Amino acid sequence: MKKITLNKKTKIISTIILFVVIIAIVVFLCLTGLKKEETPLSSYKMELSYDNTTHTISGSEEITFVNNYDNMFTYLYLHLYPNAFREGASASVVSSAEEENAYPNGISYGSIEVQSVTSDGESIDFNVEGEDQNILRVELPSEVYPDESITFTINFITTLANINHRLGYGENTINLGNFYPIICMYESGVGFKTDLYHSNGDPFYSECADYDVTISYPSNYMLASSGQLMEASTENNITTSTMTGEKIRDFCMVLSENFSHTSSKVGNTIINYYGYNGDTNLDTCLQVCEDALATFNELFGEYPYSQLSIVKSNFVHGGMEYPNLVLISDEVASDDLAYVIVHEIAHQWWYGVVGNDENNHAWMDEGLAEYSTLLFFENNSSYGQDSETMIDNALQSYKTFVRVYTNVTGSVDTSMDRALSAFNTEPEYVQCTYTKGLLLFDAIRETVGDRKFFKALEDYYQDFSFKNATPADMIASFNHSTGYDLEGFIMSWLEGDVVVQ
Ligand SMILES: [Zn+2]
């Protein structure tokens, strides 16, 4: 009986152990099965050379398109931004007021020529179309269903204009922004976004992708880029450098014979500052970059990339943001230099990591970059900029714009959420996007209070990292983080109903 009891006990214990082991195996399998694999991104692999006698950059671009959408694709659209610089282009690359500054040696033109498109060594059909030959349509050799990918190679040659712009060569720098074909954004229910280039704003919109770029150039040039340098070699006075960049939404390079370089590290990020030979303010500029990165790491969340380059250049506007690289115009007055550097670094969070459609919702990244710049000065009092005064100045500037435009034209459009082409003048674009953007984010902060406002910025950064957010996404994110329903409030600002006073 005792024995029987023991046998029974043994059986019960064995059953329990078996049960526990089975449960453990099931839980393990579920966890490993459910563990989300990181979605692969599309990639761009380029082999390029820069010719400083013809001012051309040419070579091959192998694109692997990963279909992370719900649709099946038989063709793709890509932007050909360099064709905005063509003679006769309807898109102007600078406003008439800026022409003299932009073209130091008279009007000059550039372009991009697509020489071939191949897949697996076979030619595939392509067509250059769009109002300004600004779009490349590539017929895919086979249908690409969701989660599938396809690889094709474009051979192209881009000719630079002699212009102080994102793309062009000037006295000191060769700026290689938007020089290559890049896949147009695809929006479900809308299709490919093929907006034309525009002189207002930064007319770009793209998905994050992985980059592997090799470029050869005369060895008397120094190269700054969006990527991390993997290797470099020099032969017969030609240097060949290979860079990689992961999860970045564009790739920019700048070449110069006149660079002077210094660097430091903040958190996990190496900061490279490129000034010109003979500059005496390299350390001061580098310090601004360090302070900006440290402040924004703290306020919004850690910068996820291992390097950031701040590059002085021939550029007609104050500055320009690219992933891991910003251009700072060599014409920025020394008193404004810190402001411009901080604004462009803020874009690494708002545009770089969290993307948005800069063609149609420029207020999202420009407004946040402006307000982030204000936050920088609020948190770094040694720079001597008082945030209250900055808000007051923005308010006065905006009110003057409204008053003058109302007097001159009889009415003024103060709506913010417009396409770049829908702004009638550059001041209207700047006031409605930058200045009113700054005032909008300050008004949200006033409404919800500091704690909820900063939580909302952190959450927005976290939730939309490496993605693109729409205005509705931003509003929903802010509502969720703050517990307020801000939709009506924000929409009244965007639609121009609020009288700012
Ligand atoms: Zn900006």
Residues whose N, C-alpha, C, O or C-beta is under 5 A from the ligand:
A	BS01	ZN	E366 A369
